[in-house]
Amino acid sequence: MSFGKRWEDFWFAPFSLKRIAVFRILIGVLFLVEFFTLPIFFTGMNESNYFAGGFYLPYFSWLKPPPFSVFLTLEGILLVSVFSSILGLFTRFSLLLASGIVFYFFFLNQLFYLNHVYLLGVMLFLTGLSPADRRFSLDSLFFGKGRELNSERESAWPLRLLQVLLSFVYFASALSKTNAGWWSGETIRLFYEAGNIRFPGFLEFLEKVPFALQGRMTLFTEYFLAFALWPRRTRNLALMVGVVFHSMMDLGMGIGTFSLQVLAIYFLFLERDEN
């Protein structure tokens, strides 16, 4: 098979429309969890701590924080957009609008520099480019979306991008840890000292594992997951390793919905090579 044919089959292989729709709902629900729990949204913002003094990112100093009333209005629009995307009403527009507001907030102020929130914004955007409105949506019920299709499957290259994105996240994370601090376990030790890692009682024995071993296992696991999710022969093993890995992360560290976001993308990997 030629490289061109392999390239085309990779990016434009058909995905299940039902799977795409379920993924859309999962991402919307995860964003709502963040919205109602993170203090950077309206639950923890007031006019006195609003944006904590202004904008920090270099080269974007021209982007000024809006009045607090405008910020609240944008958050309201964001909330409505995400609810609308879950219900599948004006689905693609709602997803793209929600991601646009998330990116605006992200570039506006340092308080929003949270990787798992930024990742959710990317996921909302890419899902908005996919045919996520064709199934399990009010759009399909009232506007006939998907009725013209003769198949339950359609090319969904944006979701392939989400799979590639996850591999990139793993690889970039592992690459950033490829240093003496992680290899020796010193970085892990500092995390424990700062209280950033605390396992519940039934997993306290993990805190007794040598720091160097914890650091190296984290490093190797992330490199493994960056590549092993793709080949059919290693995919099931990689999915099992990933579930255990993220379960440990979730129990020991406060990382928001990051692990659940990863599991949502794992759901897309189950589709690979089914066609």
C-alpha positions as CSV (number, residue, x, y, z in Angstrom):
1,M,0.0,0.0,0.0
2,S,1.4,3.4,-1.0
3,F,2.2,6.1,1.6
4,G,-0.5,8.3,0.1
5,K,-3.1,5.7,0.6
6,R,-2.0,5.0,4.1
7,W,-2.1,8.7,4.9
8,E,-5.6,9.0,3.5
9,D,-6.8,5.9,5.3
10,F,-5.4,7.3,8.6
11,W,-6.9,10.7,8.5
12,F,-10.2,10.0,6.7
13,A,-11.1,6.5,8.0
14,P,-14.8,6.4,8.9
15,F,-15.8,6.8,12.5
16,S,-19.1,5.8,14.1
17,L,-21.5,8.7,14.2
18,K,-22.9,7.4,17.5
19,R,-19.5,7.3,19.0
20,I,-18.8,10.9,17.9
21,A,-22.1,12.0,19.5
22,V,-21.4,10.2,22.8
23,F,-18.0,11.8,22.9
24,R,-19.6,15.3,22.4
25,I,-21.8,14.7,25.4
26,L,-19.0,13.4,27.5
27,I,-16.8,16.5,26.8
28,G,-19.7,18.8,27.5
29,V,-20.4,17.2,30.9
30,L,-16.8,17.3,31.9
31,F,-16.7,21.0,31.1
32,L,-19.7,21.6,33.2
33,V,-17.9,19.9,36.1
34,E,-15.0,22.2,35.7
35,F,-17.3,25.2,35.4
36,F,-19.1,24.6,38.6
37,T,-16.1,23.6,40.7
38,L,-13.1,25.8,39.6
39,P,-12.9,29.2,41.3
40,I,-11.7,30.8,38.1
41,F,-15.3,30.7,36.9
42,F,-18.2,32.6,38.5
43,T,-18.3,30.4,41.6
44,G,-15.1,32.0,42.9
45,M,-14.9,35.3,41.0
46,N,-16.1,38.7,42.3
47,E,-15.3,42.2,41.4
48,S,-12.4,42.5,43.9
49,N,-10.4,39.5,42.8
50,Y,-11.5,39.6,39.1
51,F,-8.5,38.7,36.9
52,A,-6.1,39.3,39.8
53,G,-4.6,42.5,38.4
54,G,-4.6,42.1,34.7
55,F,-2.9,40.4,31.8
56,Y,0.4,38.5,31.9
57,L,1.2,36.8,28.6
58,P,4.0,38.5,26.6
59,Y,3.0,40.1,23.2
60,F,-0.7,40.2,24.2
61,S,-0.6,43.2,26.5
62,W,-3.1,44.9,24.1
63,L,-5.7,42.4,25.2
64,K,-7.3,44.1,28.2
65,P,-9.7,42.5,30.7
66,P,-13.3,43.5,30.0
67,P,-15.5,45.0,32.7
68,F,-16.6,42.5,35.3
69,S,-20.2,42.7,34.0
70,V,-19.0,41.7,30.5
71,F,-17.0,38.8,32.0
72,L,-20.1,37.5,33.8
73,T,-22.1,37.9,30.6
74,L,-19.5,35.9,28.6
75,E,-19.5,33.2,31.3
76,G,-23.3,33.0,31.0
77,I,-23.0,32.6,27.2
78,L,-20.3,29.9,27.8
79,L,-22.6,28.0,30.1
80,V,-25.6,28.2,27.7
81,S,-23.3,27.1,24.8
82,V,-22.1,24.0,26.6
83,F,-25.6,23.0,27.7
84,S,-26.7,23.5,24.1
85,S,-23.9,21.3,22.8
86,I,-24.8,18.5,25.2
87,L,-28.4,18.7,24.0
88,G,-27.2,18.9,20.4
89,L,-29.0,22.2,19.7
90,F,-27.1,24.3,17.1
91,T,-24.4,21.8,18.0
92,R,-21.4,22.9,15.9
93,F,-22.0,26.6,16.5
94,S,-22.4,26.0,20.3
95,L,-19.2,23.9,20.5
96,L,-17.1,26.5,18.5
97,L,-18.6,29.4,20.5
98,A,-17.8,27.7,23.8
99,S,-14.2,27.0,22.7
100,G,-13.7,30.5,21.5
101,I,-14.8,32.0,24.9
102,V,-12.5,29.5,26.7
103,F,-9.5,30.5,24.5
104,Y,-10.4,34.2,25.1
105,F,-10.3,33.7,28.8
106,F,-7.1,31.7,28.6
107,F,-5.2,34.3,26.7
108,L,-6.7,37.1,28.8
109,N,-5.3,36.2,32.2
110,Q,-2.9,33.9,34.1
111,L,-5.6,32.6,36.4
112,F,-6.9,30.5,33.4
113,Y,-3.5,28.9,32.7
114,L,-4.6,25.4,33.7
115,N,-3.6,22.7,31.3
116,H,-6.8,20.6,31.8
117,V,-9.0,23.6,31.1
118,Y,-7.0,24.6,28.0
119,L,-7.2,20.9,26.8
120,L,-11.0,21.0,27.2
121,G,-11.1,24.1,25.1
122,V,-9.2,22.3,22.3
123,M,-11.5,19.3,22.6
124,L,-14.6,21.4,22.3
125,F,-13.1,23.1,19.2
126,L,-12.2,19.9,17.4
127,T,-15.5,18.2,18.3
128,G,-17.2,21.2,16.8
129,L,-15.4,20.5,13.5
130,S,-16.7,16.9,13.5
131,P,-20.2,15.6,12.5
132,A,-21.1,15.5,16.2
133,D,-24.6,16.9,15.5
134,R,-25.7,13.9,13.4
135,R,-26.8,11.6,16.2
136,F,-28.3,12.0,19.8
137,S,-29.1,15.6,19.2
138,L,-32.0,18.0,18.9
139,D,-30.5,19.1,15.6
140,S,-31.1,15.5,14.2
141,L,-34.6,15.4,15.7
142,F,-35.9,18.8,14.5
143,F,-33.6,19.8,11.6
144,G,-33.1,16.4,9.9
145,K,-29.3,16.3,10.5
146,G,-28.0,12.9,9.5
147,R,-31.2,11.8,7.8
148,E,-29.6,12.1,4.4
149,L,-26.8,9.7,5.3
150,N,-26.9,6.2,4.1
151,S,-24.4,5.0,6.7
152,E,-23.9,5.2,10.4
153,R,-20.2,6.1,9.8
154,E,-18.5,9.2,8.4
155,S,-15.0,10.5,8.1
156,A,-14.1,12.4,11.2
157,W,-10.6,13.7,10.9
158,P,-11.1,16.2,13.8
159,L,-11.4,13.2,16.1
160,R,-8.2,11.7,14.7
161,L,-6.6,15.0,15.6
162,L,-7.8,14.4,19.2
163,Q,-6.1,11.0,19.2
164,V,-2.9,12.6,17.9
165,L,-3.3,15.4,20.5
166,L,-3.3,12.8,23.3
167,S,-0.1,11.2,22.0
168,F,1.5,14.6,21.8
169,V,0.4,15.4,25.4
170,Y,2.0,12.2,26.6
171,F,5.2,12.7,24.6
172,A,5.6,16.3,25.6
173,S,5.0,15.5,29.2
174,A,7.5,12.7,29.2
175,L,10.1,14.8,27.3
176,S,9.7,17.6,30.0
177,K,10.4,15.0,32.7
178,T,13.5,13.6,31.0
179,N,15.9,15.2,33.4
180,A,18.0,14.4,36.5
181,G,15.3,15.6,38.8
182,W,12.7,13.0,37.7
183,W,15.3,10.3,37.1
184,S,16.7,10.6,40.7
185,G,13.3,11.1,42.2
186,E,14.1,14.5,43.6
187,T,11.2,16.1,41.9
188,I,8.8,13.5,43.3
189,R,10.2,14.1,46.8
190,L,9.5,17.8,46.5
191,F,6.0,17.1,45.4
192,Y,5.4,15.0,48.5
193,E,7.0,17.7,50.7
194,A,4.7,20.4,49.2
195,G,1.6,18.2,49.7
196,N,1.0,17.9,46.0
197,I,0.8,14.1,46.2
198,R,-1.3,12.5,48.9
199,F,-2.8,9.0,48.5
200,P,-5.9,7.8,50.4
201,G,-5.4,5.3,53.2
202,F,-5.7,2.1,51.1
203,L,-2.9,3.4,48.8
204,E,-0.6,4.9,51.4
205,F,1.9,2.1,50.7
206,L,2.6,3.8,47.3
207,E,4.2,6.7,49.3
208,K,6.8,4.2,50.6
209,V,8.0,3.3,47.0
210,P,11.4,4.8,46.4
211,F,11.1,8.3,44.8
212,A,13.5,7.4,42.0
213,L,11.4,4.4,41.1
214,Q,8.2,6.5,41.1
215,G,9.8,9.1,38.9
216,R,11.2,6.6,36.4
217,M,8.0,4.6,36.2
218,T,6.1,7.9,35.5
219,L,8.6,8.7,32.7
220,F,8.5,5.3,31.1
221,T,4.7,5.1,31.3
222,E,4.2,8.4,29.5
223,Y,6.6,7.5,26.7
224,F,4.9,4.1,26.4
225,L,1.4,5.5,26.2
226,A,2.5,8.1,23.6
227,F,3.2,5.4,21.1
228,A,1.6,2.1,22.3
229,L,-2.0,3.4,21.8
230,W,-1.7,3.2,18.1
231,P,-0.6,-0.4,17.0
232,R,-3.4,-2.9,17.3
233,R,-1.0,-5.4,19.1
234,T,-0.2,-3.0,22.0
235,R,-3.4,-0.9,22.2
236,N,-5.3,-3.0,24.7
237,L,-2.3,-3.2,27.0
238,A,-1.8,0.5,26.6
239,L,-5.4,1.3,27.5
240,M,-5.2,-0.9,30.6
241,V,-1.9,0.7,31.7
242,G,-3.4,4.2,31.0
243,V,-6.5,3.5,33.1
244,V,-4.4,2.4,36.0
245,F,-1.9,5.3,35.6
246,H,-4.6,7.9,35.5
247,S,-6.5,6.4,38.4
248,M,-3.4,6.7,40.5
249,M,-2.9,10.3,39.4
250,D,-6.5,11.1,40.1
251,L,-6.4,9.6,43.6
252,G,-3.0,11.1,44.5
253,M,-3.1,14.5,42.9
254,G,-5.7,17.3,42.3
255,I,-5.8,17.4,38.5
256,G,-9.4,18.3,37.9
257,T,-11.1,16.3,35.1
258,F,-7.9,15.6,33.2
259,S,-8.0,11.9,33.7
260,L,-11.6,11.7,32.7
261,Q,-10.7,13.8,29.6
262,V,-8.1,11.2,28.7
263,L,-10.5,8.4,29.2
264,A,-12.9,10.1,26.8
265,I,-10.2,10.1,24.1
266,Y,-9.5,6.4,25.0
267,F,-13.1,5.9,24.0
268,L,-12.1,7.1,20.5
269,F,-9.2,4.7,20.3
270,L,-11.6,1.8,20.7
271,E,-12.9,2.8,17.3
272,R,-9.6,2.5,15.6
273,D,-9.3,-0.3,13.0
274,E,-12.9,-1.4,13.4
275,N,-13.7,-0.4,9.8
